[in-house]
């Protein structure tokens, strides 16, 4: 189950808040080598953890198994302000376009076929469900080039926005992904699950049920 929390709601849950920022530091600093964002407290935060951000959390067995953050492109976002060299020309911006950032799956839950774990595919289904319910049908993602092909296989229409660059120990390309209801059907077929993954209730009660 995926919890979709605003930044304010996430801050109200100290255990979840710490787990989120610890996982982000572990993945993006320790594993990917983004040394410029290393912090002595081993928590990764940035200026985009603002009140308009939405945080998706995958909970398994009482622990944070996966995470991703959604940012509106109608205000400054990662590609428009920080990763500007990944985009040729002005980055796409519209109420129907959000940026998916800090996608992360914790080490114990990375097993899976074709390189996508069950937690990873749940996160993918989560942002498609979340977007379709809100009139959002496109996301910008900065990820490894191999994910462009995987996105196409899952029925996303993928358009690279620029050339790949090296960040830390990772090759990254900014890509605009368009999706629709058929995309959700394909993702669910891949997962072997037809039920929605987004929790209907937020906060600690949903966290306890998902645990």
Buried (B, 14 or more C-beta within 10 A) or exposed (E): BBBBBBBEBBEBBEEBBBBBBBBBBBBBBEBBBBEEBEEEEBBBBBEBBEEBBBBBBBBBEEEBBBBBBBBBBEEBBBBBEBBEEBBEEEBBBEEBBBBBBBBBBBEEBBEEEEEBBBBBBBBBBBBBBBBBEEEBBBBBBBBEEEBBEBBEEBBBBBEBBBEBBEBBEBEBBBBBBBBBEEBBEBBBEBBEBEEBBBBEEBBBEBBEEBE
